[in-house]
Amino acid sequence: MKRPVRVLVAKVGLDGHDRGAKVIATALRDAGMEVIYTGLRQTPEMVVNAALQEDVDAIGISILSGAHMTVFPKIIALLREKGMTDVLITGGGIIPEDDMKQLQEMGVGRLFPPGTPTTEIAHYITDWVKSNRSF
């Protein structure tokens, strides 16, 4: 039997606004995924360690603080250090288009601005996992 897609949803840094992350976590769960929500004020190290312990297929970072150009590269580096090169790193929030492009060139998956339909996010994660992970 094939297991459900496992996704870790995290808020990194001092950003205290987690409504969007909770909406996404609920939508992904409703789409049939197993969701681990880490809560507020996580460090990149905490996120990657939780992802390793939970054996996730994808990590979704919700970020509104403007620290995306620090947070995402740090998470990518930590994932590589731990040999977790087949885990999708995606996310959303307030991220300028130019920064989205730079982050994607560094290895971040698709990034979603506010207002993106949750079904679109769920389909992206599911399709990515089917194409890039084997169970």
Biotite code that builds the C-alpha atoms (Angstrom):
import biotite.structure as struc

atoms = struc.array([
    struc.Atom([0.000, 0.000, 0.000], chain_id="A", res_id=1, res_name="MET", atom_name="CA", element="C"),
    struc.Atom([1.305, 3.404, -0.947], chain_id="A", res_id=2, res_name="LYS", atom_name="CA", element="C"),
    struc.Atom([1.672, 5.853, 1.917], chain_id="A", res_id=3, res_name="ARG", atom_name="CA", element="C"),
    struc.Atom([0.297, 9.398, 1.740], chain_id="A", res_id=4, res_name="PRO", atom_name="CA", element="C"),
    struc.Atom([2.539, 12.315, 0.844], chain_id="A", res_id=5, res_name="VAL", atom_name="CA", element="C"),
    struc.Atom([4.134, 13.709, 4.016], chain_id="A", res_id=6, res_name="ARG", atom_name="CA", element="C"),
    struc.Atom([4.588, 17.484, 4.233], chain_id="A", res_id=7, res_name="VAL", atom_name="CA", element="C"),
    struc.Atom([6.166, 19.604, 6.947], chain_id="A", res_id=8, res_name="LEU", atom_name="CA", element="C"),
    struc.Atom([4.724, 23.130, 7.156], chain_id="A", res_id=9, res_name="VAL", atom_name="CA", element="C"),
    struc.Atom([6.860, 25.644, 9.046], chain_id="A", res_id=10, res_name="ALA", atom_name="CA", element="C"),
    struc.Atom([7.104, 29.281, 10.055], chain_id="A", res_id=11, res_name="LYS", atom_name="CA", element="C"),
    struc.Atom([10.763, 30.300, 10.289], chain_id="A", res_id=12, res_name="VAL", atom_name="CA", element="C"),
    struc.Atom([12.097, 33.267, 12.219], chain_id="A", res_id=13, res_name="GLY", atom_name="CA", element="C"),
    struc.Atom([10.299, 35.891, 14.234], chain_id="A", res_id=14, res_name="LEU", atom_name="CA", element="C"),
    struc.Atom([7.269, 36.195, 11.947], chain_id="A", res_id=15, res_name="ASP", atom_name="CA", element="C"),
    struc.Atom([4.290, 35.641, 14.240], chain_id="A", res_id=16, res_name="GLY", atom_name="CA", element="C"),
    struc.Atom([1.557, 35.477, 11.607], chain_id="A", res_id=17, res_name="HIS", atom_name="CA", element="C"),
    struc.Atom([0.571, 31.863, 11.074], chain_id="A", res_id=18, res_name="ASP", atom_name="CA", element="C"),
    struc.Atom([-2.980, 31.988, 9.759], chain_id="A", res_id=19, res_name="ARG", atom_name="CA", element="C"),
    struc.Atom([-1.842, 31.281, 6.185], chain_id="A", res_id=20, res_name="GLY", atom_name="CA", element="C"),
    struc.Atom([0.347, 28.384, 7.297], chain_id="A", res_id=21, res_name="ALA", atom_name="CA", element="C"),
    struc.Atom([-2.560, 26.872, 9.217], chain_id="A", res_id=22, res_name="LYS", atom_name="CA", element="C"),
    struc.Atom([-4.896, 27.284, 6.222], chain_id="A", res_id=23, res_name="VAL", atom_name="CA", element="C"),
    struc.Atom([-2.341, 25.547, 3.973], chain_id="A", res_id=24, res_name="ILE", atom_name="CA", element="C"),
    struc.Atom([-1.737, 22.776, 6.512], chain_id="A", res_id=25, res_name="ALA", atom_name="CA", element="C"),
    struc.Atom([-5.482, 22.108, 6.737], chain_id="A", res_id=26, res_name="THR", atom_name="CA", element="C"),
    struc.Atom([-5.926, 22.200, 2.948], chain_id="A", res_id=27, res_name="ALA", atom_name="CA", element="C"),
    struc.Atom([-3.061, 19.744, 2.402], chain_id="A", res_id=28, res_name="LEU", atom_name="CA", element="C"),
    struc.Atom([-4.489, 17.435, 5.061], chain_id="A", res_id=29, res_name="ARG", atom_name="CA", element="C"),
    struc.Atom([-7.906, 17.663, 3.395], chain_id="A", res_id=30, res_name="ASP", atom_name="CA", element="C"),
    struc.Atom([-6.202, 16.730, 0.102], chain_id="A", res_id=31, res_name="ALA", atom_name="CA", element="C"),
    struc.Atom([-5.072, 13.459, 1.701], chain_id="A", res_id=32, res_name="GLY", atom_name="CA", element="C"),
    struc.Atom([-1.556, 14.373, 2.808], chain_id="A", res_id=33, res_name="MET", atom_name="CA", element="C"),
    struc.Atom([-0.014, 13.775, 6.207], chain_id="A", res_id=34, res_name="GLU", atom_name="CA", element="C"),
    struc.Atom([0.905, 17.221, 7.539], chain_id="A", res_id=35, res_name="VAL", atom_name="CA", element="C"),
    struc.Atom([3.300, 18.093, 10.324], chain_id="A", res_id=36, res_name="ILE", atom_name="CA", element="C"),
    struc.Atom([2.952, 21.726, 11.422], chain_id="A", res_id=37, res_name="TYR", atom_name="CA", element="C"),
    struc.Atom([5.953, 22.869, 13.445], chain_id="A", res_id=38, res_name="THR", atom_name="CA", element="C"),
    struc.Atom([4.440, 26.067, 14.787], chain_id="A", res_id=39, res_name="GLY", atom_name="CA", element="C"),
    struc.Atom([5.939, 29.526, 15.064], chain_id="A", res_id=40, res_name="LEU", atom_name="CA", element="C"),
    struc.Atom([9.510, 30.761, 15.444], chain_id="A", res_id=41, res_name="ARG", atom_name="CA", element="C"),
    struc.Atom([11.390, 27.805, 14.040], chain_id="A", res_id=42, res_name="GLN", atom_name="CA", element="C"),
    struc.Atom([15.035, 27.960, 12.996], chain_id="A", res_id=43, res_name="THR", atom_name="CA", element="C"),
    struc.Atom([16.195, 26.428, 9.708], chain_id="A", res_id=44, res_name="PRO", atom_name="CA", element="C"),
    struc.Atom([17.999, 23.773, 11.774], chain_id="A", res_id=45, res_name="GLU", atom_name="CA", element="C"),
    struc.Atom([14.796, 22.900, 13.645], chain_id="A", res_id=46, res_name="MET", atom_name="CA", element="C"),
    struc.Atom([12.870, 22.621, 10.376], chain_id="A", res_id=47, res_name="VAL", atom_name="CA", element="C"),
    struc.Atom([15.412, 20.336, 8.704], chain_id="A", res_id=48, res_name="VAL", atom_name="CA", element="C"),
    struc.Atom([15.792, 18.156, 11.807], chain_id="A", res_id=49, res_name="ASN", atom_name="CA", element="C"),
    struc.Atom([12.001, 17.761, 12.038], chain_id="A", res_id=50, res_name="ALA", atom_name="CA", element="C"),
    struc.Atom([11.854, 16.944, 8.317], chain_id="A", res_id=51, res_name="ALA", atom_name="CA", element="C"),
    struc.Atom([14.499, 14.260, 8.773], chain_id="A", res_id=52, res_name="LEU", atom_name="CA", element="C"),
    struc.Atom([12.801, 12.761, 11.853], chain_id="A", res_id=53, res_name="GLN", atom_name="CA", element="C"),
    struc.Atom([9.374, 12.772, 10.191], chain_id="A", res_id=54, res_name="GLU", atom_name="CA", element="C"),
    struc.Atom([10.662, 11.396, 6.846], chain_id="A", res_id=55, res_name="ASP", atom_name="CA", element="C"),
    struc.Atom([8.813, 14.034, 4.850], chain_id="A", res_id=56, res_name="VAL", atom_name="CA", element="C"),
    struc.Atom([8.545, 14.331, 1.093], chain_id="A", res_id=57, res_name="ASP", atom_name="CA", element="C"),
    struc.Atom([8.193, 18.111, 1.103], chain_id="A", res_id=58, res_name="ALA", atom_name="CA", element="C"),
    struc.Atom([8.798, 21.138, 3.288], chain_id="A", res_id=59, res_name="ILE", atom_name="CA", element="C"),
    struc.Atom([6.549, 24.172, 2.935], chain_id="A", res_id=60, res_name="GLY", atom_name="CA", element="C"),
    struc.Atom([7.830, 27.422, 4.408], chain_id="A", res_id=61, res_name="ILE", atom_name="CA", element="C"),
    struc.Atom([5.401, 30.264, 5.061], chain_id="A", res_id=62, res_name="SER", atom_name="CA", element="C"),
    struc.Atom([7.296, 33.527, 5.217], chain_id="A", res_id=63, res_name="ILE", atom_name="CA", element="C"),
    struc.Atom([6.066, 37.094, 5.482], chain_id="A", res_id=64, res_name="LEU", atom_name="CA", element="C"),
    struc.Atom([9.032, 38.658, 7.276], chain_id="A", res_id=65, res_name="SER", atom_name="CA", element="C"),
    struc.Atom([11.220, 39.478, 4.269], chain_id="A", res_id=66, res_name="GLY", atom_name="CA", element="C"),
    struc.Atom([13.909, 37.004, 5.387], chain_id="A", res_id=67, res_name="ALA", atom_name="CA", element="C"),
    struc.Atom([13.269, 34.601, 2.502], chain_id="A", res_id=68, res_name="HIS", atom_name="CA", element="C"),
    struc.Atom([16.689, 35.220, 0.886], chain_id="A", res_id=69, res_name="MET", atom_name="CA", element="C"),
    struc.Atom([18.331, 34.044, 4.120], chain_id="A", res_id=70, res_name="THR", atom_name="CA", element="C"),
    struc.Atom([15.916, 31.325, 5.242], chain_id="A", res_id=71, res_name="VAL", atom_name="CA", element="C"),
    struc.Atom([15.514, 29.322, 2.031], chain_id="A", res_id=72, res_name="PHE", atom_name="CA", element="C"),
    struc.Atom([19.252, 29.119, 1.153], chain_id="A", res_id=73, res_name="PRO", atom_name="CA", element="C"),
    struc.Atom([20.032, 28.026, 4.724], chain_id="A", res_id=74, res_name="LYS", atom_name="CA", element="C"),
    struc.Atom([17.399, 25.284, 4.595], chain_id="A", res_id=75, res_name="ILE", atom_name="CA", element="C"),
    struc.Atom([18.684, 24.112, 1.199], chain_id="A", res_id=76, res_name="ILE", atom_name="CA", element="C"),
    struc.Atom([22.248, 23.955, 2.546], chain_id="A", res_id=77, res_name="ALA", atom_name="CA", element="C"),
    struc.Atom([21.160, 21.989, 5.622], chain_id="A", res_id=78, res_name="LEU", atom_name="CA", element="C"),
    struc.Atom([19.124, 19.556, 3.515], chain_id="A", res_id=79, res_name="LEU", atom_name="CA", element="C"),
    struc.Atom([22.161, 18.924, 1.309], chain_id="A", res_id=80, res_name="ARG", atom_name="CA", element="C"),
    struc.Atom([24.399, 18.435, 4.369], chain_id="A", res_id=81, res_name="GLU", atom_name="CA", element="C"),
    struc.Atom([22.040, 15.725, 5.602], chain_id="A", res_id=82, res_name="LYS", atom_name="CA", element="C"),
    struc.Atom([21.765, 14.075, 2.175], chain_id="A", res_id=83, res_name="GLY", atom_name="CA", element="C"),
    struc.Atom([18.103, 14.996, 1.835], chain_id="A", res_id=84, res_name="MET", atom_name="CA", element="C"),
    struc.Atom([18.372, 16.021, -1.801], chain_id="A", res_id=85, res_name="THR", atom_name="CA", element="C"),
    struc.Atom([15.058, 14.415, -2.796], chain_id="A", res_id=86, res_name="ASP", atom_name="CA", element="C"),
    struc.Atom([12.887, 16.555, -0.501], chain_id="A", res_id=87, res_name="VAL", atom_name="CA", element="C"),
    struc.Atom([10.879, 19.354, -2.107], chain_id="A", res_id=88, res_name="LEU", atom_name="CA", element="C"),
    struc.Atom([11.382, 22.774, -0.546], chain_id="A", res_id=89, res_name="ILE", atom_name="CA", element="C"),
    struc.Atom([8.497, 25.040, -1.431], chain_id="A", res_id=90, res_name="THR", atom_name="CA", element="C"),
    struc.Atom([6.634, 27.832, 0.241], chain_id="A", res_id=91, res_name="GLY", atom_name="CA", element="C"),
    struc.Atom([4.807, 31.055, -0.001], chain_id="A", res_id=92, res_name="GLY", atom_name="CA", element="C"),
    struc.Atom([4.163, 34.460, 1.387], chain_id="A", res_id=93, res_name="GLY", atom_name="CA", element="C"),
    struc.Atom([5.348, 37.930, 0.527], chain_id="A", res_id=94, res_name="ILE", atom_name="CA", element="C"),
    struc.Atom([8.240, 37.225, -1.856], chain_id="A", res_id=95, res_name="ILE", atom_name="CA", element="C"),
    struc.Atom([9.086, 39.554, -4.762], chain_id="A", res_id=96, res_name="PRO", atom_name="CA", element="C"),
    struc.Atom([9.073, 37.969, -8.229], chain_id="A", res_id=97, res_name="GLU", atom_name="CA", element="C"),
    struc.Atom([12.834, 38.558, -8.758], chain_id="A", res_id=98, res_name="ASP", atom_name="CA", element="C"),
    struc.Atom([13.615, 36.864, -5.447], chain_id="A", res_id=99, res_name="ASP", atom_name="CA", element="C"),
    struc.Atom([11.367, 33.935, -6.382], chain_id="A", res_id=100, res_name="MET", atom_name="CA", element="C"),
    struc.Atom([13.397, 33.435, -9.549], chain_id="A", res_id=101, res_name="LYS", atom_name="CA", element="C"),
    struc.Atom([16.712, 33.575, -7.662], chain_id="A", res_id=102, res_name="GLN", atom_name="CA", element="C"),
    struc.Atom([15.477, 31.091, -5.066], chain_id="A", res_id=103, res_name="LEU", atom_name="CA", element="C"),
    struc.Atom([14.259, 28.697, -7.749], chain_id="A", res_id=104, res_name="GLN", atom_name="CA", element="C"),
    struc.Atom([17.685, 28.861, -9.401], chain_id="A", res_id=105, res_name="GLU", atom_name="CA", element="C"),
    struc.Atom([19.157, 27.819, -6.011], chain_id="A", res_id=106, res_name="MET", atom_name="CA", element="C"),
    struc.Atom([16.921, 24.748, -5.889], chain_id="A", res_id=107, res_name="GLY", atom_name="CA", element="C"),
    struc.Atom([13.707, 25.953, -4.245], chain_id="A", res_id=108, res_name="VAL", atom_name="CA", element="C"),
    struc.Atom([10.548, 24.629, -5.871], chain_id="A", res_id=109, res_name="GLY", atom_name="CA", element="C"),
    struc.Atom([7.604, 26.726, -6.845], chain_id="A", res_id=110, res_name="ARG", atom_name="CA", element="C"),
    struc.Atom([6.736, 29.606, -4.505], chain_id="A", res_id=111, res_name="LEU", atom_name="CA", element="C"),
    struc.Atom([3.161, 30.760, -4.034], chain_id="A", res_id=112, res_name="PHE", atom_name="CA", element="C"),
    struc.Atom([1.971, 34.334, -3.433], chain_id="A", res_id=113, res_name="PRO", atom_name="CA", element="C"),
    struc.Atom([-0.972, 35.134, -1.157], chain_id="A", res_id=114, res_name="PRO", atom_name="CA", element="C"),
    struc.Atom([-4.290, 34.295, -2.775], chain_id="A", res_id=115, res_name="GLY", atom_name="CA", element="C"),
    struc.Atom([-3.084, 31.170, -4.580], chain_id="A", res_id=116, res_name="THR", atom_name="CA", element="C"),
    struc.Atom([-5.846, 28.539, -4.514], chain_id="A", res_id=117, res_name="PRO", atom_name="CA", element="C"),
    struc.Atom([-4.958, 25.836, -2.009], chain_id="A", res_id=118, res_name="THR", atom_name="CA", element="C"),
    struc.Atom([-5.894, 23.156, -4.547], chain_id="A", res_id=119, res_name="THR", atom_name="CA", element="C"),
    struc.Atom([-3.153, 24.481, -6.847], chain_id="A", res_id=120, res_name="GLU", atom_name="CA", element="C"),
    struc.Atom([-0.590, 24.111, -4.061], chain_id="A", res_id=121, res_name="ILE", atom_name="CA", element="C"),
    struc.Atom([-1.779, 20.600, -3.187], chain_id="A", res_id=122, res_name="ALA", atom_name="CA", element="C"),
    struc.Atom([-1.638, 19.504, -6.839], chain_id="A", res_id=123, res_name="HIS", atom_name="CA", element="C"),
    struc.Atom([1.870, 20.929, -7.253], chain_id="A", res_id=124, res_name="TYR", atom_name="CA", element="C"),
    struc.Atom([3.196, 19.069, -4.206], chain_id="A", res_id=125, res_name="ILE", atom_name="CA", element="C"),
    struc.Atom([1.472, 15.800, -5.153], chain_id="A", res_id=126, res_name="THR", atom_name="CA", element="C"),
    struc.Atom([2.705, 15.962, -8.755], chain_id="A", res_id=127, res_name="ASP", atom_name="CA", element="C"),
    struc.Atom([6.267, 16.834, -7.663], chain_id="A", res_id=128, res_name="TRP", atom_name="CA", element="C"),
    struc.Atom([6.394, 13.951, -5.204], chain_id="A", res_id=129, res_name="VAL", atom_name="CA", element="C"),
    struc.Atom([5.039, 11.472, -7.773], chain_id="A", res_id=130, res_name="LYS", atom_name="CA", element="C"),
    struc.Atom([7.712, 12.589, -10.260], chain_id="A", res_id=131, res_name="SER", atom_name="CA", element="C"),
    struc.Atom([10.676, 12.874, -7.894], chain_id="A", res_id=132, res_name="ASN", atom_name="CA", element="C"),
    struc.Atom([10.262, 10.426, -5.003], chain_id="A", res_id=133, res_name="ARG", atom_name="CA", element="C"),
    struc.Atom([9.882, 6.660, -4.995], chain_id="A", res_id=134, res_name="SER", atom_name="CA", element="C"),
    struc.Atom([8.021, 4.774, -2.308], chain_id="A", res_id=135, res_name="PHE", atom_name="CA", element="C"),
])
